Amino acid sequence: MKLSKRRSALVAVGLSGALLLSACGGGSDDSGSGDGGSGGASGGTFSVYIGEPENPLVPGNTTESEGDQVVNSLWTGLVKYAEDGSVEYSGVAESIESEDNTTWTVTLKDGWTFHDGTPVDAESFVNAWNYTAYSPNAQGAASYLSRIAGYADLQAPTDDAGNVTGEPAAQQMSGLQVVDDRTFTVTLSAPFSNFPAVVGYNSFYPLPQAFFDDPEAFGTKPIGNGPFKADEDFVPGQGITLTRYEDYAGDDAAQADGIEYVVYADVNTAYTDVQAGNLDIVDVIPPDVIESARSEFGDRFIETESSQITYLGFPTYDERFADPRVRQAISMAVDRDAISEAIFQSTRVAADSFIPPVVDGYREGSCTYCTFDPDQANQLLDEAGFDRSRIVAMSFCEPRSCLSSLSS
């Protein structure tokens, strides 16, 4: 089952489609913006809801929305992205060029520094990428570097059960070479014309020498090169406050003086705090308050399109789900429109493709089994000889009891 989103939060994960802003506290009228203006103007501070990050705040090991929000306030990559998704050279890279789409020359802008004052140079990118790709470091975003030649040599050998049986053949990717302080080359294992479009992601961020000196300490008090810096440690269960980096070299310097990222265990509590004026921004709200929030917050309630999807996965190692007809049947038994309407107040759109409409390559109606058709679903289950006595109705199908005929 797949349920894609028509309107969603910037980093919504399966709850609501809204980015909700209240009046920002403390400071001038500019307090509502975290970047995009002159770093010289004082803009007060604002507080933002996040859940507990899964890992320490290291770019190559941050793959979830909670830590990602903090990391992307602390770092700026080689490139950034426009609203339409196009690549903008407003990051550290002056150019990323290739004649064959295999060997790329990356030239950096001058003047970029980390928050500790050390330069952002070619070595800081190459060292970071090698660290992230080296499998014993167990970085969650390592696979994004897999197109670089030599990546496979940094992966430890394993047996058929996935157990590590030895050390990697190398610690540095052969496809990375430092030319000078502001230039390095990247050789890919195969041509890839979109390489400049992927290097704005977390796993391609640079790391200062301070990280390699003490990775553990760095993970709680990161040193990036972005518009905000960490003057204190991240405290689990509480959060972290970032302040504007006055020496930021980008043209999108922070307008606000600071951001307070506040950890909440429950989004309902965060939403209540926004209503009470104790929190400024919550980007995921409970589905049952979507309609009331629209009227209560007016133009401070913001809905945006997203490329995210919600999906139901199957344990195909379980013989009950090994037959593809069973999975097709369950997909056709889900009334996606009913779920969107009854639970998400129509802030989701039923998926008809694995690729959401906002992503290039989307093909309308390419998912053959995404159409709600209980009769066809039952027929497929019959053909597969599915044991109906063991199926459990799924709560998200409750709006029209879409699995009732399958569980009888």
N, C-alpha and C positions, 0 to 999 in steps of 0.2 A: 504494500500500500504506500502510495506517495501523496503527500498533500503539500503543494507548493504555495508560496506566499505572494499575494498581490501587493499588499502593503505591509511593511514590517519595520521593526526597529533596526537601527544601524547594525546591531549585533544581537538581534532577537534569537532566542533559542526555544522555539516551540510554545511560546505563551501568547503574547499579544502582538499586534502590529503597530505599536505606537511608540514614539519617542516623546516623552512627556516632560515639559519644562515648567517649573514654577518661577516666580520672581527670584532672581539670584540675589544672594545676600552680600552685604559688605562691599563698599567701594562705589565707584561711579556708575553711570548709566551704561558703560561699556562692558559691564561684568558678565554679560551673557555669552561672550565669545572667547574661546580658548586659543584661537590662532587667526591668522589671516590679516593681521594689521601690524602696525608699528609696535616694536617692542618697547618703545619709550613711553607710551601712554600707560598710566596706572589704571587697571580695570577691575580692582577688587579680586575677590576669590569666589569660587563656587564649589558646591559639593555634589558628588555623583555616586549613585548606587552601583555597586558591583557585588557579585557573589565571591566566594573564596577562590582565589586562583589555585589551579591544580598543582603548579610547580613554582620553584623560585623564578624570579623575574629576569630570565635570561632569554633573549630573542629566539635562539635556536631550539629552545625547549618550551616555547609558549605557543600552543596551538588551539587554545580555547578562548572564548570571548572575554572572560573575566580578567585574566592576566594580559590579554591582548590590548585592552583599553589603556592599561598603565604603560605597557611597553611602547605603544605607539605615541604616547605623550613624551616619552623619554628619548625616542630614537627617530631619526630621519634616514631613509635608505637612499640608494643610488637614484631612484626615480620616485615620483609620486603619481597619483592618478586624478584625472579630471572627473567631474560628475558623470560624464558619459562613459567613463571607464578607459578613456584614452591615456596613453603614457605622457607625462609631462616631465621635462628635465628641470624640475624645480627642487630636486634633491641634491645629493652630493656629486652626482655624475655630470660632467660637462658634455660628454658624448659616450656612446656605446656603439661601436661600428664594426662591421665585418664585410668582407668581400665574398665569402662563401657560406655564410650562416653557420659556420662550424667554429672558426677561430675568431673570437671577439676581442677588440681592444677597448678597454675601459679607461677613460681619462677623467680624473677627478678635478673638481673646482678647487681653487686655492682658498685658504682661510678658514676651513672648517676645523673645529676643535671639539674634543670631548669635554664633558663637564669638569674634568680635573685639569683642563688646560692643555693636555697633550694633543698632538695633531691627529686628525683623521686622514690617514695616508693609505697607500696601496696595501702595505703590509697588514694594516688593521682589518682590511677586508679578507685578504687571503688567509691570514691566521684564523680568523673567525670561521670562515667556511670550512677549513680543514678540521677545526675542532668539532664543529657541528656534524660533519660527515663521518667522523671516526666513531665506529659503532660502540667501542667500549665506553664512550662518553654518554651513550644512551639519550641522545637529544631527540625529542619528539618530532621535530620538523626536518630531520636529516634528509628524508627522501626527496625533498624539493631540490636537493643538490645532485640528484642521481644522474642528471644528464651530463655532468662534467666528467671528462675523461679521467680515469683513475679512481672514480668513486668506488667501484667494486673492490679495489685493492684495500680500501679502508674498512671493509666489512669482515668481521670475524667469521671463520668457517663454522658451519653447524652440521649436526647429523640430521637424519630423517625426521627426528622428533623435534627439531629446532633447538637442541641444546648446543651451546658453544663448545667447540672442540679444540680451539687454538686461538692464536693471535692474528690480527689482520696482517696482510703482506706488507702494508705501508702505513705511514701516518700522515702523509701529504699527498694530495691528488696531483697526478702528473699533468693535468690540464690547467693548473694554475701557476702562473709565473709573474713575479714582480719585475717590472722593467725599471721603474724609478719611483720616487716618492709619490708621484701623482698618476702613475700609469701601471696597469697590470693587464695581462692577457688571460683569457678564458678559452680553452679548447674543449669543445663538446665531443661526446662519443659519436654523435650523428648530427647532421644539420638540423637546426631548429630556429626558424625565422622569428619566433616570438620571444626569444631570450630576453630582450630588453624589457618586455612586459612583465616578466616574472620576478625580476630582481628587486622590486619594491616590497617584496614580502619579508616577513620577520627573519626567516632563516638566512637571508642575504645581508642582514645588518652588520656593521662593523663592531669590533670589540677592542677596547683599549688594553694596554699591557696590564693594567690593574686587575682585569678579569683573570688572566692566566696566573697572576701572583696569588690570588685567593678567590677561586670560583665560588666557594660557599658564602663568604661574606658579601661578595658582589651580588649574589642572588637576592639578598634582602635589602641592599642599598646600591642599586645599579648606577652605573656611570655611562650615560648614553651621549648622543650628540644632537638631541632633539630640542624642541622649544621649551620644554620644562625639565627641571633637574630634581633629584632626590636629595634633600638635606637631612633626611632621617631614614631609619630602617622601616621596612614594611612590617607591620605587626599582624600576625594571623588573627582572624576574627575581628579585627578593628580596621585596618587599612593603612593608607599612607597619604601624606600631603606633599605635593610637588610645588615648586616655585619656579617662576619664570627665569630662564637662562638668558642673562643679559648679553652674552657674547655669541648668541646663536647666529649662524652665518646664512641661514635661509631667508627667502623673501616673504615667508609666512610666519614671522615672529609672533609670539604669544601676545595677545592683548591683555589677558587677565594676569594678575599678580600670582595667582596660584590655583591649584585644583586639589580638592580633598576627595580622595576615593574612599568611600565608606563601605565596609563589608557588612552585608546583611545575610542572615541565614534564610530569610523568608522574604519574597518580593512583596507580599501583602503588608508586611511591616514597613518596608521602604515606601510603598505607595501611601500609607497612612501618614508617614513622616513628611511626604511632599505636601499632602493636604494640610498638615499642621504648620507648614513653613519651616520644618527642621531639616529638610533636604531639598536641594535645588533641582536635580535631574534624576529621573528614573527612566531607563530606556526599554524596559520590559514591564508591562503591567498585567495584573490578573485579568483573564478573559471576561469575567463577570462584571468588570467595572468599565469596560470599553465605552459603552453608550453613555453612561453617566459622566465619564471623564471628558468626552467630547463637549458636553454642555458646560461642565464645571470649569474647565480650563480654557475653553475657547481657542484663541489662536496660539496658545501655549501647548496645545495638543497637536503633535506633528506626526503624520504618517508618510512613510517613504517606501519605495519599491526595494525589494531585496532579491538576491540570487539564491537565497537559502531555501531548502526544502525540508519537510518532515517526512520520515519514511519508517516503514515497519520492516525489519529484517527477519529472516528465517534461519533457524539452526539446521542447515542442510545436512549436517552429520546425523540428525535425528531422522530415522527412516520414514516417519510420518510426513516429513516435508521434503523428502528427497525427490519425489516425482514433481516435475515442473507444473503439471496440471493442478496440483494441490495449491501451489503458490499462486498460479493464475486465478484459480477459483476464489481464494480469499481476497485477492486484489479486486475482483469483480463484485465481491459481496460488500465492499465498503462504499457507502454513499458519501463521497467526499464533499459534495455541495451541502448536504445536511449537517455534516460536522462543522463546516465553515460558518454556516448560518446560525446553528443553535449554540455552538460553543464559542466561536471566535467572532461573532457579530459581523460576519461577512468580511473580515479583514484577511482572509486567506482565499486563494483560488485553487480549485481542484486541479491537480497536476495531470496533464495529458502528455507529458514528456519528462524524461529524467533531467533534461536541461530546462531551467526556468525561462520564461519569456524575456527577461531582461538580459540574458546572456546570448552573445552571438553564437549561432549554430542551433538555436531553438527551432524545432519543427513541430508545428501544431498537430496534435493528434497522433504523434508517433508511438505513443504507448497504447498498444492494442488492447491491453487488459485493464486499463484504467477507467473504463466505462462501467457504471453501476448496472449490473445485470444479474440479479439473484437466480433467475432460471438457468442461465448459462453456467453460473457458478456451481449450482447443484448438479448439473449434468457433468461438468468436469470432475467433481468429486466422485460421482458414481463411476465414471470411467476409470478413475484412479484407484477405486476400491478403498476410499478413505474411511477410516474408523471414526464415525461421527460421535460415538459414545464418549470419546476422550476430548472432544473440542470444547473449549470454554469461550463463551461470548465475550467480546472485547468491549470494555466500557466506552471507548470512544465511538462505538457504533450505536450507542443507546438512542440517539435522536430518532431513528426510524427502525430500531431493532434489526439492523441490516443482517445480523447473523442468526436471527431467531429461527429461520427455516433450516439453517444448517446445523443447529444444535439440538433439534428435536429428535 
